[in-house]
Amino acid sequence: MTTTARRVLADARYALIQLDQAQPGQDLRVKWVGAVALLRAIGHVLHKVDATENEAMAEAVVDAWKRWNREPRKNSIFWTFIDAERNNILKEYAVGYSEGPVLVIVDEEEFELDEGLFAPLVDGPNEGQDIRDVYFNALSWWERELDLIDEQARKGHGPD
């Protein structure tokens, strides 16, 4: 079972609750850094901890990584968000969302939303989407992937 990775996933789900309650500025940024680190940690503990459980699990994890590399567009949330945002933060301490108020135009009227309400990503395929929405999509992707890995490990062979 992907037991340890699922423990991290549960903490990442809790981090989303914290992001929803975050105050603009430093509070949101610090919670974002932690949340993104948890998202990427799922893959690391999957490889370093869960894959050591038994041969079938090790094979399932290796197969998953090969599939993610072979099919980057089908797994773009990993490459263009989870991995990319982690790299932004840990290597440059730069967040991928617009910090501060965001000007929104609705029916030709301008409104200013603070980042507590709306913090859009500023680059990549998720540009313009709120960080919490993209983060939720990443959680859903991990959930599906861990289910596939567990299923493959139970069967003891590659996916059909």
C-alpha positions, 0 to 999 in steps of 0.5 A: 500500500501507498501508506506513507504517501497517503499520509502525506496526501492527507496532510496536503488536503489539510493544507488546502483548508489552511490555504482557504483560511489564509490571510493575504500576504505572508500568511498565504505565502508561508502556507503556500510554501508548505502546501506545495512542499507536501504535494511534491513530498508525496512523490518522494515518499512514494519512491523512497518509503512505500516502494521499499515495502515489497517487490510488487510495490517497487515495480508499480512505483517505477512503472508509474514514474515511467508512465508520467515521463512517457505521457507528460501531457496526460500528467501535466499537473505534475510537471507544470505545477507540482514539480515546477512550483516546488522548484520555483519555491525551493530554488528561487523562493518565488511563488507562482501566483500574483501576490497582492490585490488583483484587478478583475473586470466584470461587465465593464466594472473594475473590482479589486480582489485581495489575494485572500479571495483570489490568487491567480497563477501567473504562468504556465497552462494554469495561468489565471486560475486560483492557486487553491483550484489548481492545488485541488486538481493536483490532490485529485491527480495524486489520489488517482495515481496512488489508487492505480499504483496500489491496484497494480501492486495488489495484482503484482504486474503492470497495468492492463 
